[in-house]
Amino acid sequence: MAEVVDNFDWDNVSANAFGGNYTAEQRAEMEQMYSSTLTTVQEEEVIKGTVVGITDRDVILNIGFKSDGLVPLSEFRDLPELKVGDEVEVFIEDQEDQNGQLILSRKKAKIKQAWKSIYDALENDTVLEGVVKRRTKGGLIMDLDGVEAFLPGSQIDVKPIRDFDIYVGRRMEVKVVKINAAFDNVVVSHKVLIEKDLEKQREAILNNLEKGQILEGVIKNMTNFGVFIDLGGVDGLLHITDISWGRIAHPSEVLQLDQKLNIVVLDFDEAKKRISLGLKQLTPHPWDSLPADMGVGSKVKGRIVNVADYGAFMEIIPGVEGLIHVSEMSWSQHLRNPQDFIKQGDVVEAQILTLDREDRKMSLGIKQLTEDPWTRGDFATKYAVGTNHNGLVRNLTNFGLFVELEEGVDGLVHVSDLSWTKKIKHPSEVVKVGDRLDVVVLELDVANRRLALGHKQLEENPWDTFQTVFTPGSVHKATITEKTDRGAVLELPYGIEGFAYPKSLGKEDGSQAENGETLDFRVVEFSKDDRRVVLSHSAVYNQQAEEDSRASKFTKKKPAAGAAAPAAGEGKVADLKKAEKSTLGDLDALSALRDKMLGNEQGAE
């Protein structure tokens, strides 16, 4: 305890005398010593500070200012071993708040320093290291010392990345590729670092690349036409046709992504840096393993791997295929779509028709496994001329239709052999494809595999009867069904068709007969062989006028002496009428024909 001086003379003490004992040199030295202990600081500046104390909540820092600053202890979580005496960088937020306290922040100091490092890295093309915090849409979010940066998925690696989650929490080196200062956005890339390393490997691989060289690669991408394989910095294409000797629809049937495999270099385009690879070439060709006793005539079994318009390909063993032409699928001469016989994926049995081991080609046939119907012993008897059959209409043409009587046996029905009475322009007027039709064999040519069939021949020729009905000069009712510049088509009784020239269509009143009218027509010409009936309407009233004139002259003549006078209405006029009546045809014959034709039509229905 200091001793109290009782006789101290306070009068000799004055304000001007306080510190007045120092000389000018001593005073300057003391000011120098004092100024060296203080630091002039600026707000929003990053400076170094010394830890002078640590509490449960704060860290006390001395930055050389007139007072110490406090920083929350939570901002030092990345420094668990922090102790008194350590130096750290802090950011000056406020020199003196309302309580006179110096406000510092280590977090803001780190962010400011991080942005400085980011700008320096972009300008100087340097590498930064950060931690992947989380995944986001299209990429990853990285922490670069407190600053969040976006790492796009396309910039993570040189190969496509399918699972971004495996990178979360991992430390990665990146390069800054873009900074948007307005929105504080940073875009980084890890791919550019890999590409630089791969460039050296790529050059080494390309310089030593040769055809036939076997390399190891990893499948990095898969498409419908093949897979892309990473050879260690350079990519090569393994086409789908070079994956397997057998047919495959997609590479995924035999390969998987990220799979390691050995492949052989098939071709190399140095200018375009394109490498064609092969996998099946590392195994022997399946054609070399075919049994020696397999040859023409051998029966084989396999799976249909492809169906084309001209035939189907059957795979006997993987890599060995044969063509089954559509003409070898059925004995029928009428070619059809191969899909009618066979489907892709079917397992069928066939016979080898041709085999070329050198060119690795094979043709197969299915119909050879069954007997050719045209060579059967009973064929000529079964399809003898005059025999009746029922077949399926397979095809229609302008000149007729083809009827399949059995598998491999087709016959032609000419359009003229479909009806006795109607002139058919196209078979579709009578039948359609898929219908069944009764036919009779007209001609048989086994050597040329030809059958001539007829449909109308199943009925008797009505023209034999028509010849006695539609005699030249006879008059019949007819309806005009079609009228053209060349004339008119007439519908006569019993379904027979006739023809009238334009000059024969004039009426008695001078007008022309029109389509749909029913009038009397006189038969001008009848041809049984040509099935032709020519009629005329004008000949009806012209001949009637002539006959009336002749009748009037006959009635004016007196009867001969000794002869009885003819009764009224008799004589030649009566004979003429009787003769005219007879020209109308034999009504009994017409009735019988009509009944027969109706009976045939009902039977056909």
TIVEXVEX-245209 format. One record per residue (C-alpha): z, x, y. Coordinates in nm, 4 decimals. Example, Ala and Ser with C-alpha at 12.3 -4.5 7.8 and 13.67 -1.06 7.14 Angstrom:
<pts>
       up     east    north
   0.7800   1.2300  -0.4500
   0.7140   1.3670  -0.1060
</pts>
This chain:
<pts>
       up     east    north
   0.0000   0.0000   0.0000
  -0.0977   0.1391   0.3433
   0.1769   0.2532   0.5665
   0.2324   0.0507   0.8855
   0.2482   0.2590   1.1998
   0.4896   0.0999   1.4364
   0.4180   0.3138   1.7452
   0.0332   0.2769   1.7299
  -0.1163   0.2729   2.0793
  -0.3615  -0.0134   2.0864
  -0.4431   0.0409   2.4489
  -0.6325   0.3556   2.3700
  -0.8589   0.1587   2.1392
  -1.1692  -0.0030   2.2948
  -1.4826  -0.1675   2.1682
  -1.6968   0.1084   2.3106
  -1.4840   0.3653   2.1359
  -1.5457   0.2052   1.7850
  -1.7528   0.4575   1.5970
  -1.7897   0.6545   1.9054
  -1.6685   0.9659   1.7331
  -2.0044   1.0001   1.5473
  -2.2579   1.2295   1.6885
  -2.6225   1.1260   1.7222
  -2.7161   1.3277   1.4162
  -2.4363   1.1735   1.2128
  -2.5397   0.8273   1.3237
  -2.9043   0.8861   1.2303
  -2.7983   1.0174   0.8925
  -2.5841   0.7112   0.8272
  -2.8690   0.4760   0.9290
  -3.0993   0.6587   0.6926
  -2.8506   0.6210   0.4111
  -2.8094   0.2501   0.4815
  -3.1817   0.1747   0.5059
  -3.2458   0.3450   0.1728
  -3.0175   0.0956  -0.0024
  -3.2103  -0.2100   0.1255
  -3.5627  -0.3270   0.0394
  -3.7937  -0.5319   0.2558
  -3.9247  -0.8176   0.0401
  -4.2004  -1.0761   0.0869
  -4.2003  -1.4249  -0.0583
  -4.4472  -1.4929  -0.3469
  -4.4402  -1.1246  -0.4290
  -4.3785  -0.9664  -0.7693
  -4.1310  -0.6771  -0.7669
  -3.9094  -0.4971  -1.0151
  -3.5414  -0.5744  -1.0407
  -3.2459  -0.4265  -1.2286
  -3.0180  -0.6353  -1.4471
  -2.6652  -0.6018  -1.3090
  -2.5051  -0.8882  -1.4984
  -2.5640  -1.1488  -1.7643
  -2.3802  -1.4819  -1.7822
  -2.4112  -1.7782  -2.0160
  -2.6692  -1.9419  -1.7902
  -2.8171  -1.6769  -1.5613
  -2.9218  -1.3160  -1.5350
  -2.8130  -1.1363  -1.2180
  -3.0778  -0.9039  -1.0753
  -3.0596  -0.6447  -0.8001
  -3.3945  -0.6066  -0.6229
  -3.2538  -0.3893  -0.3371
  -3.2194  -0.6869  -0.1079
  -2.9081  -0.7736   0.0919
  -2.8034  -0.9997  -0.1916
  -2.8592  -1.0236  -0.5667
  -3.0766  -1.2924  -0.7223
  -3.0244  -1.5254  -1.0140
  -3.2813  -1.6006  -1.2860
  -3.2199  -1.8630  -1.5592
  -3.1405  -1.6986  -1.8925
  -3.4004  -1.9262  -2.0613
  -3.6788  -1.7270  -1.8961
  -3.5762  -1.4202  -2.1015
  -3.6125  -1.5804  -2.4469
  -3.8833  -1.3300  -2.5317
  -3.6310  -1.0472  -2.4643
  -3.3388  -1.1204  -2.6988
  -3.2016  -0.7664  -2.6576
  -3.1820  -0.7770  -2.2765
  -2.8876  -0.5759  -2.1389
  -2.7430  -0.4540  -1.8093
  -2.9524  -0.1768  -1.6621
  -3.2894  -0.3024  -1.7884
  -3.5691  -0.3381  -1.5386
  -3.7851  -0.6524  -1.5320
  -4.0514  -0.7943  -1.3030
  -3.9659  -1.1078  -1.1082
  -4.1375  -1.3365  -0.8600
  -3.9740  -1.4013  -0.5219
  -3.9790  -1.7738  -0.4632
  -3.7425  -1.7854  -0.1623
  -3.5556  -1.5092   0.0236
  -3.2753  -1.7445   0.1145
  -3.2278  -2.1061   0.0223
  -2.9970  -2.3537   0.1953
  -2.7007  -2.1857   0.0251
  -2.8138  -1.8400   0.1331
  -2.9110  -1.7513  -0.2248
  -3.2111  -1.5334  -0.3193
  -3.4374  -1.7354  -0.5564
  -3.6248  -1.5386  -0.8235
  -3.8494  -1.6384  -1.1238
  -3.9537  -1.4246  -1.4159
  -4.1836  -1.6978  -1.5544
  -4.3963  -1.7098  -1.2427
  -4.4070  -1.3335  -1.2337
  -4.5477  -1.3286  -1.5876
  -4.8102  -1.5940  -1.5026
  -4.9216  -1.4119  -1.1903
  -4.9461  -1.0855  -1.3768
  -5.1307  -1.2634  -1.6571
  -5.3924  -1.4022  -1.4180
  -5.4345  -1.0567  -1.2713
  -5.4903  -0.9196  -1.6210
  -5.7399  -1.1992  -1.6956
  -5.9467  -1.1286  -1.3867
  -5.9343  -0.7556  -1.4578
  -6.0431  -0.8211  -1.8180
  -6.3426  -1.0281  -1.7025
  -6.4435  -0.7696  -1.4464
  -6.3938  -0.4627  -1.6636
  -6.4920  -0.6245  -1.9997
  -6.1608  -0.5364  -2.1605
  -5.9845  -0.6986  -2.4548
  -5.6781  -0.9235  -2.4276
  -5.4384  -1.0325  -2.6981
  -5.2889  -1.3757  -2.7239
  -5.1336  -1.6298  -2.9585
  -5.3028  -1.9481  -3.0805
  -5.0745  -2.2331  -2.9726
  -5.2568  -2.5387  -3.1119
  -5.5934  -2.6826  -3.2045
  -5.7812  -2.9191  -2.9803
  -6.1096  -3.1045  -2.9840
  -6.3832  -2.8496  -3.0360
  -6.1659  -2.5388  -3.0586
  -5.8250  -2.3743  -3.0061
  -5.5752  -2.3301  -2.7195
  -5.4439  -1.9748  -2.6778
  -5.1472  -1.8401  -2.4803
  -5.2358  -1.5288  -2.2806
  -4.8917  -1.4246  -2.1473
  -4.8190  -1.7724  -2.0160
  -5.1743  -1.8759  -1.9239
  -5.3500  -2.1222  -2.1521
  -5.7094  -2.0341  -2.2452
  -5.9697  -2.2303  -2.4441
  -6.1299  -2.0689  -2.7481
  -6.4354  -2.2815  -2.8555
  -6.4890  -2.3323  -3.2262
  -6.8306  -2.1674  -3.2048
  -6.6663  -1.8533  -3.0599
  -6.4002  -1.8059  -3.3257
  -6.6180  -1.6307  -3.5838
  -6.9802  -1.5506  -3.6583
  -6.9754  -1.7971  -3.9491
  -6.9032  -2.1680  -3.9074
  -6.5326  -2.2560  -3.9188
  -6.4442  -2.5754  -4.1045
  -6.0616  -2.5596  -4.0749
  -5.9181  -2.4694  -3.7346
  -5.5573  -2.5221  -3.8402
  -5.5431  -2.1920  -4.0298
  -5.5562  -2.0064  -3.6948
  -5.2583  -2.1820  -3.5331
  -4.9755  -1.9304  -3.4698
  -5.1991  -1.6296  -3.5325
  -5.2338  -1.3436  -3.2812
  -5.5967  -1.2723  -3.1930
  -5.7861  -1.0351  -2.9697
  -6.0319  -1.2027  -2.7350
  -6.2578  -1.1372  -2.4424
  -6.2731  -1.3461  -2.1276
  -6.6172  -1.5026  -2.0898
  -6.5607  -1.7545  -1.8086
  -6.3017  -1.8424  -1.5403
  -6.2961  -2.1631  -1.3375
  -6.0577  -2.0811  -1.0530
  -6.0686  -2.4340  -0.9086
  -5.9209  -2.5854  -1.2241
  -5.7445  -2.2738  -1.3582
  -5.9560  -2.2866  -1.6734
  -6.0193  -1.9786  -1.8868
  -6.2700  -1.9579  -2.1721
  -6.2386  -1.6730  -2.4216
  -6.4304  -1.5565  -2.7286
  -6.3312  -1.3781  -3.0466
  -6.6834  -1.3876  -3.1877
  -6.8177  -1.1260  -2.9450
  -6.5703  -0.8721  -3.0803
  -6.6838  -0.9404  -3.4381
  -7.0500  -0.9228  -3.3417
  -7.0076  -0.5753  -3.2026
  -6.8533  -0.4609  -3.5282
  -7.1199  -0.6391  -3.7303
  -7.4035  -0.4926  -3.5269
  -7.3377  -0.1520  -3.6731
  -7.3171  -0.2982  -4.0252
  -7.6361  -0.4985  -3.9648
  -7.8286  -0.1897  -3.8611
  -7.7048  -0.0033  -4.1665
  -7.8032  -0.2884  -4.4003
  -8.1485  -0.3396  -4.2477
  -8.2262   0.0319  -4.2556
  -8.1445   0.0540  -4.6263
  -8.2898  -0.2848  -4.7309
  -8.5539  -0.2837  -5.0066
  -8.7263  -0.5463  -5.2194
  -8.5562  -0.5868  -5.5539
  -8.2242  -0.4609  -5.4193
  -7.9187  -0.6460  -5.5519
  -7.6554  -0.7281  -5.2894
  -7.3278  -0.9185  -5.2735
  -7.2935  -1.1996  -5.0256
  -7.0888  -1.5042  -4.9283
  -7.2335  -1.8535  -4.8831
  -7.1727  -1.9460  -4.5194
  -7.3905  -2.2568  -4.4805
  -7.5628  -2.5078  -4.7074
  -7.8671  -2.7286  -4.6359
  -8.1040  -2.9515  -4.8305
  -8.3607  -2.6719  -4.8628
  -8.1247  -2.3877  -4.9539
  -7.8186  -2.1838  -4.8545
  -7.7580  -1.9104  -4.5983
  -7.5735  -1.6082  -4.7322
  -7.3774  -1.3580  -4.5236
  -7.4636  -1.0080  -4.6433
  -7.2061  -0.8392  -4.4199
  -7.3434  -0.8809  -4.0714
  -7.6876  -1.0155  -4.1501
  -7.7862  -1.3511  -4.3000
  -8.0397  -1.4200  -4.5727
  -8.1910  -1.7426  -4.7016
  -8.1621  -1.8402  -5.0679
  -8.4195  -2.1181  -5.1074
  -8.3392  -2.4083  -5.3377
  -8.6333  -2.3175  -5.5645
  -8.4849  -1.9691  -5.6156
  -8.1361  -2.0873  -5.7115
  -8.2077  -2.2052  -6.0650
  -8.4967  -2.2006  -6.3107
  -8.4412  -2.5740  -6.3552
  -8.4867  -2.8443  -6.0952
  -8.1912  -2.9294  -5.8706
  -8.1797  -3.1928  -5.5989
  -7.9267  -3.0120  -5.3764
  -7.7723  -2.6602  -5.3785
  -7.4239  -2.8157  -5.4036
  -7.5006  -2.9029  -5.7672
  -7.4560  -2.5371  -5.8678
  -7.3104  -2.3562  -5.5618
  -7.0132  -2.3928  -5.3246
  -6.9357  -2.2877  -4.9695
  -6.7582  -1.9500  -4.9291
  -6.8608  -1.8586  -5.2837
  -6.9266  -1.4902  -5.3525
  -7.2297  -1.4094  -5.5643
  -7.4814  -1.1385  -5.6393
  -7.8368  -1.1983  -5.5198
  -8.1624  -1.0019  -5.5206
  -8.3840  -0.9321  -5.2184
  -8.7226  -1.1004  -5.2725
  -8.8854  -1.0332  -4.9364
  -8.7983  -0.8827  -4.5992
  -8.9706  -0.9401  -4.2653
  -8.8634  -0.6485  -4.0495
  -9.0201  -0.7890  -3.7320
  -8.8501  -1.1295  -3.7580
  -8.5402  -0.9945  -3.9335
  -8.5802  -1.2525  -4.2093
  -8.4528  -1.1894  -4.5593
  -8.5537  -1.4017  -4.8592
  -8.3072  -1.3935  -5.1460
  -8.3159  -1.5022  -5.5095
  -8.0516  -1.5925  -5.7657
  -8.2470  -1.7122  -6.0679
  -8.4408  -1.3842  -6.0739
  -8.1278  -1.2120  -6.2048
  -8.1575  -1.4048  -6.5342
  -8.4470  -1.3989  -6.7890
  -8.7193  -1.6608  -6.7473
  -8.6622  -1.9592  -6.9823
  -9.0269  -1.9502  -7.0927
  -8.9554  -1.6178  -7.2646
  -8.6939  -1.7876  -7.4812
  -8.9235  -2.0597  -7.6197
  -8.9372  -2.0616  -8.0009
  -9.2397  -1.8815  -8.1404
  -9.3259  -2.1719  -8.3703
  -9.3509  -2.4182  -8.0816
  -9.7182  -2.5010  -8.0222
  -9.9786  -2.7727  -7.9817
  -9.8798  -3.0778  -8.1850
  -9.5071  -3.0020  -8.1810
  -9.2745  -3.2852  -8.0904
  -9.0268  -3.2125  -7.8118
  -8.7499  -3.4074  -7.6406
  -8.6435  -3.3739  -7.2794
  -8.5370  -3.5337  -6.9533
  -8.7737  -3.6701  -6.6873
  -8.7023  -3.4701  -6.3702
  -8.9798  -3.5977  -6.1422
  -9.2223  -3.8901  -6.1315
  -9.5429  -3.8637  -5.9247
  -9.8435  -4.0922  -5.8746
 -10.0422  -3.9022  -6.1357
  -9.7717  -3.8554  -6.3976
  -9.4207  -3.7325  -6.4781
  -9.2591  -3.3926  -6.5393
  -9.0341  -3.3573  -6.8422
  -8.7813  -3.0721  -6.8655
  -8.7514  -2.9439  -7.2215
  -8.4932  -2.6772  -7.1331
  -8.3837  -2.5732  -6.7809
  -8.6828  -2.3991  -6.6282
  -8.9405  -2.5168  -6.8828
  -9.1290  -2.8301  -6.7816
  -9.4369  -3.0108  -6.9046
  -9.6612  -3.2675  -6.7348
  -9.7119  -3.6082  -6.8920
 -10.0247  -3.7444  -6.7235
 -10.0348  -4.1196  -6.6680
 -10.3369  -4.1411  -6.8984
 -10.1247  -3.9912  -7.1785
  -9.8494  -4.2507  -7.1470
 -10.0385  -4.5428  -7.3006
 -10.3519  -4.6044  -7.5062
 -10.4598  -4.8540  -7.2428
 -10.7702  -4.7443  -7.0525
 -10.6473  -4.9379  -6.7532
 -10.4481  -4.6790  -6.5539
 -10.1237  -4.7984  -6.4019
  -9.8354  -4.6583  -6.2001
  -9.6243  -4.4087  -6.4006
  -9.3180  -4.5997  -6.2809
  -9.4299  -4.8832  -6.5089
  -9.3782  -4.6592  -6.8116
  -9.1004  -4.4165  -6.7220
  -8.8166  -4.3501  -6.4740
  -8.6566  -4.0311  -6.3436
  -8.3599  -3.9349  -6.5600
  -8.4976  -4.0947  -6.8767
  -8.4707  -3.8929  -7.1987
  -8.7955  -3.9300  -7.3919
  -8.9827  -3.7737  -7.6809
  -9.3360  -3.6392  -7.6447
  -9.5976  -3.4310  -7.8194
  -9.7337  -3.0997  -7.6905
 -10.1041  -3.1335  -7.6074
 -10.1666  -2.7911  -7.4478
  -9.9461  -2.4810  -7.4184
 -10.0178  -2.1695  -7.2097
  -9.7342  -1.9182  -7.2354
  -9.8957  -1.6692  -6.9982
  -9.9479  -1.9147  -6.7142
  -9.6327  -2.1024  -6.8208
  -9.8015  -2.4427  -6.8277
  -9.7640  -2.7267  -7.0735
  -9.9142  -3.0762  -7.0996
  -9.7460  -3.3494  -7.2986
  -9.8324  -3.6949  -7.4287
  -9.6293  -4.0001  -7.5277
  -9.9003  -4.2263  -7.6617
  -9.9818  -3.9727  -7.9338
  -9.6552  -4.0645  -8.1044
  -9.7988  -4.4108  -8.1795
 -10.1189  -4.5101  -8.3601
 -10.4341  -4.5608  -8.1533
 -10.5081  -4.9351  -8.1842
 -10.8852  -4.8695  -8.1630
 -10.8712  -4.6552  -8.4789
 -10.6791  -4.9028  -8.6920
 -10.8581  -5.0151  -9.0041
 -10.8274  -5.3837  -8.9210
 -10.9345  -5.3495  -8.5580
 -11.2989  -5.4501  -8.6100
 -11.1905  -5.7526  -8.8084
 -10.9159  -5.8605  -8.5695
 -11.1432  -5.8422  -8.2656
 -11.4701  -5.9471  -8.4245
 -11.7261  -6.1283  -8.2104
 -11.6340  -6.4969  -8.1859
 -11.2588  -6.4529  -8.2459
 -11.0246  -6.6236  -8.0012
 -10.7311  -6.4459  -7.8327
 -10.4744  -6.4903  -7.5578
 -10.4153  -6.2008  -7.3197
 -10.2420  -6.0949  -6.9992
 -10.4467  -6.0634  -6.6783
 -10.3922  -5.7044  -6.5627
 -10.6430  -5.6552  -6.2824
 -10.8931  -5.8478  -6.0701
 -11.2210  -5.7095  -5.9367
 -11.5197  -5.8521  -5.7540
 -11.7219  -5.8650  -6.0752
 -11.4534  -5.9975  -6.3099
 -11.1067  -5.9446  -6.4509
 -10.9409  -5.7269  -6.7144
 -10.7336  -5.8901  -6.9854
 -10.4884  -5.6911  -7.1984
 -10.4908  -5.8325  -7.5523
 -10.2323  -5.5794  -7.6741
 -10.1013  -5.2422  -7.5609
 -10.4077  -5.0189  -7.5381
 -10.6666  -5.2931  -7.5892
 -10.8257  -5.4239  -7.2689
 -11.1325  -5.6424  -7.2299
 -11.3505  -5.7492  -6.9377
 -11.4201  -6.1123  -6.8533
 -11.7190  -6.1223  -6.6205
 -11.6959  -6.3619  -6.3287
 -11.9970  -6.5519  -6.4649
 -11.8106  -6.6185  -6.7913
 -11.5222  -6.8080  -6.6327
 -11.6780  -7.1542  -6.5825
 -11.9855  -7.3471  -6.6956
 -12.0051  -7.5754  -6.3947
 -11.8648  -7.3911  -6.0900
 -12.0089  -7.0870  -5.9197
 -11.7023  -6.8607  -5.8845
 -11.7284  -6.5909  -5.6190
 -11.4045  -6.4106  -5.7100
 -11.1757  -6.4353  -6.0153
 -10.8788  -6.5103  -5.7871
 -11.0206  -6.8627  -5.7513
 -10.9290  -6.9230  -6.1168
 -10.6429  -6.6865  -6.2152
 -10.4059  -6.4297  -6.0693
 -10.2584  -6.1050  -6.1995
  -9.9850  -6.1754  -6.4529
 -10.1336  -6.4998  -6.5823
 -10.2165  -6.5455  -6.9487
 -10.5738  -6.6468  -7.0315
 -10.7462  -6.7722  -7.3470
 -11.0615  -6.5731  -7.4224
 -11.3228  -6.5271  -7.6931
 -11.4790  -6.1946  -7.7944
 -11.8451  -6.1770  -7.6878
 -11.9207  -5.8103  -7.7618
 -11.7339  -5.5272  -7.9366
 -11.8144  -5.1545  -7.8928
 -11.5533  -4.9500  -8.0809
 -11.7205  -4.6152  -8.0101
 -11.7004  -4.6630  -7.6335
 -11.3766  -4.8665  -7.6478
 -11.5297  -5.1689  -7.4774
 -11.4634  -5.5386  -7.5240
 -11.6666  -5.8104  -7.3508
 -11.4705  -6.1343  -7.3322
 -11.5494  -6.4843  -7.2163
 -11.3442  -6.7827  -7.1120
 -11.6012  -7.0574  -7.0652
 -11.7378  -6.9957  -7.4148
 -11.4247  -7.1634  -7.5532
 -11.5965  -7.4902  -7.4563
 -11.9442  -7.6200  -7.5441
 -12.2134  -7.5713  -7.2864
 -12.2240  -7.9024  -7.0921
 -12.5634  -7.8144  -6.9476
 -12.7246  -7.9337  -7.2717
 -12.5992  -8.2801  -7.1818
 -12.6600  -8.2399  -6.8084
 -13.0287  -8.1763  -6.8897
 -13.0594  -8.5340  -7.0135
 -12.8573  -8.6788  -6.7248
 -12.9809  -8.5006  -6.4127
 -13.3511  -8.5304  -6.4857
 -13.5954  -8.4620  -6.2027
 -13.6458  -8.7806  -5.9988
 -13.3115  -8.9358  -6.0918
 -13.0820  -9.0440  -5.8087
 -12.7082  -8.9701  -5.8030
 -12.4142  -8.9982  -5.5657
 -12.3111  -8.6578  -5.4267
 -12.0637  -8.5306  -5.1666
 -12.1436  -8.2474  -4.9267
 -11.8642  -7.9864  -4.9748
 -12.0097  -7.6968  -4.7768
 -12.2844  -7.6784  -4.5190
 -12.4514  -7.3646  -4.3814
 -12.7758  -7.2688  -4.2115
 -12.9314  -7.2106  -4.5537
 -12.8430  -7.5553  -4.6841
 -12.5579  -7.7569  -4.8326
 -12.3507  -7.7383  -5.1510
 -12.3128  -8.0767  -5.3192
 -12.0481  -8.2007  -5.5606
 -12.2070  -8.4131  -5.8331
 -12.0319  -8.6170  -6.1011
 -11.8390  -8.4263  -6.3720
 -11.7716  -8.1285  -6.1442
 -12.1272  -7.9951  -6.1399
 -12.2541  -7.8381  -5.8180
 -12.5957  -7.8914  -5.6619
 -12.7846  -7.7547  -5.3666
 -12.9911  -7.9199  -5.0913
 -13.2115  -7.7467  -4.8358
 -13.1582  -7.8265  -4.4643
 -13.4861  -8.0238  -4.4402
 -13.3663  -8.2457  -4.7255
 -13.0489  -8.3540  -4.5423
 -13.2216  -8.5795  -4.2876
 -13.1159  -8.9441  -4.2908
 -13.3416  -9.2464  -4.2566
 -13.2184  -9.3026  -3.8991
 -13.3182  -8.9475  -3.8032
 -12.9643  -8.7957  -3.8036
 -12.8452  -8.5116  -4.0279
 -12.5999  -8.5505  -4.3125
 -12.2706  -8.3734  -4.2339
 -12.0018  -8.2014  -4.4371
 -11.7858  -8.4483  -4.6307
 -12.0392  -8.7318  -4.6455
 -12.1197  -8.8992  -4.9759
 -12.4854  -9.0071  -5.0053
 -12.7559  -9.0715  -5.2617
 -12.9538  -8.7637  -5.3597
 -13.2616  -8.7368  -5.5740
 -13.2950  -8.4504  -5.8251
 -13.5872  -8.2323  -5.7203
 -13.5362  -7.9427  -5.9625
 -13.3162  -7.8808  -6.2683
 -13.2807  -7.5432  -6.4508
 -13.0544  -7.5242  -6.7527
 -13.0811  -7.1468  -6.7914
 -13.0055  -7.0764  -6.4260
 -12.7561  -7.3650  -6.4050
 -12.9324  -7.4779  -6.0913
 -12.9761  -7.8318  -5.9550
 -13.1753  -7.8850  -5.6345
 -13.1490  -8.2288  -5.4689
 -13.2794  -8.4085  -5.1638
 -13.1481  -8.7030  -4.9663
 -13.4664  -8.7609  -4.7660
 -13.6615  -8.7986  -5.0911
 -13.4520  -9.1062  -5.1731
 -13.5671  -9.3290  -4.8864
 -13.9161  -9.1753  -4.8625
 -13.9934  -9.2502  -5.2280
 -13.8319  -9.5914  -5.1994
 -14.0645  -9.6800  -4.9101
 -14.3636  -9.5657  -5.1113
 -14.2552  -9.7698  -5.4128
 -14.1991 -10.0778  -5.1976
 -14.5512 -10.0410  -5.0569
 -14.6995 -10.0166  -5.4050
 -14.4994 -10.3200  -5.5197
 -14.6238 -10.5358  -5.2322
 -14.9865 -10.4519  -5.3150
 -14.9306 -10.5366  -5.6775
 -14.7870 -10.8833  -5.6075
 -15.0912 -10.9790  -5.3932
 -15.3324 -10.9355  -5.6923
 -15.4126 -11.2472  -5.9003
 -15.3406 -11.2527  -6.2712
 -15.6309 -11.2115  -6.5145
 -15.8031 -11.5167  -6.6679
 -15.6393 -11.6538  -6.9748
 -15.3203 -11.4651  -6.9038
 -15.0028 -11.6310  -6.8149
 -14.8902 -11.5696  -6.4644
 -14.5875 -11.3474  -6.4536
 -14.2646 -11.4952  -6.3412
 -14.1318 -11.4161  -5.9995
 -13.9830 -11.0705  -5.9920
 -14.1564 -10.9678  -6.3115
 -14.4696 -10.7638  -6.3758
 -14.5026 -10.4113  -6.2571
 -14.2178 -10.4460  -6.0113
 -13.9860 -10.5361  -6.2949
 -14.1245 -10.2535  -6.5027
 -14.0691 -10.0137  -6.2088
 -13.7128 -10.1229  -6.1704
 -13.6611 -10.0876  -6.5414
 -13.8077  -9.7404  -6.5330
 -13.5918  -9.6511  -6.2330
 -13.2880  -9.7721  -6.4174
 -13.3709  -9.5473  -6.7082
 -13.3912  -9.2434  -6.4797
 -13.0256  -9.2744  -6.3993
 -12.9555  -9.1060  -6.7314
 -12.7982  -9.2036  -7.0523
 -12.4726  -9.3671  -6.9472
 -12.3334  -9.3423  -7.2968
 -12.3993  -8.9678  -7.3013
 -12.2308  -8.9276  -6.9632
 -11.9280  -9.1224  -7.0771
 -11.8968  -8.9155  -7.3925
 -11.9322  -8.5923  -7.1916
 -11.6757  -8.7036  -6.9408
 -11.4232  -8.7890  -7.2122
 -11.4806  -8.4527  -7.3803
 -11.4431  -8.2536  -7.0562
 -11.1251  -8.4397  -6.9626
 -10.9866  -8.3691  -7.3085
 -11.0642  -7.9960  -7.2736
 -10.9038  -7.9784  -6.9282
 -10.5864  -8.1461  -7.0541
 -10.5778  -7.9061  -7.3485
 -10.6158  -7.6049  -7.1152
 -10.3337  -7.7302  -6.8934
</pts>
